[in-house]
Amino acid sequence: MTDPSIRFNDGAAYARMMGAWSHLAGDVFLDWLAPAPGLAWVDVGCGNGAFTELIVQRTAPREVQGVDPSDGQLAYARTRPGTKMATYHQGDAMALPFGDAAFDAAVMALVIFFVPEPARGVAEMARVTAPGGTVAAYAWDMEGGGFPLQPVMRELRAMGFAPTPPPNPDASRIDNLQKLWRDAGLVQIETRRVDVTRRFVDFADFWTASTSGSTVKPAIAAMTPAVRDELMARVRGHVTEHADGHVSYDAFANAVKGRVPG
């Protein structure tokens, strides 16, 4: 499960805000995992199915199961043409609804800092993965400044607003990911940083995408037009504006992978 105060229930809004970022980072992550075809996968905290779709499209899986606590996110995931072979379940990352050693690979994409007890979530992924199987995750480096919404979050805080952070923002640090994987009994642990750049048509496109989700939308909706204009001007200073009018922003995540002994 995740903290209900920051649960993402609108799959379409989340896709607008984070879907493209998830695909960018997910592509790099899957290149790094280099999985064999024909595996059985579980996508823990699958949300609206953005990363689940990458698994289906890129890895020729035998089976894909997705788990998420949000009915709204799962409803959106089930509409994705690219994940028709996947089966989605409403469930808790800390109590996965599967038996032991049921999968060849368990992954958690952009989720670990939302799990109330990350160690329990990793232990559950290890439990449902067969000996020799892969347990892996990637997550924005929240404390290191890698979060794609960092410009908006930073300026909101500077202006006296307090957007709700994830319950465990430090879980995505490289050293903490390594410890979580070691404590779960996993072996052959490796980590890496995932750097991505997203291009937007213009600043308005960046602004709409970055403020459409529940992370910051309530705070911005409550602002007067003057305060909102000030926020926009401050955020604009964090993006790269190009001669043709498009803007880009760089984000980075930390990734970890390990194997179940045996």
Secondary structure, DSSP 8 states (H G I E B T S, - for coil): ---GGG----HHHHIIIIIHHHHHHHHHHHHHH---SS-EEEEET-TTSHHHHHHHHHH--SEEEEEES-HHHHHHHTT-GGGTT-EEEE-BTTB-SS-TT-EEEEEEES-GGGSSSHHHHHHHHHHTEEEEEEEEEEEE-TTTT--TTHHHHHHHHHTT------S-GGGGSHHHHHHHHHHTT-EEEEEEEEEEEEEESSHHHHHHHHTSSTTTHHHHHTS-HHHHHHHHHHHHTTSEE-TTS-EEEEEEEEEEEEE---
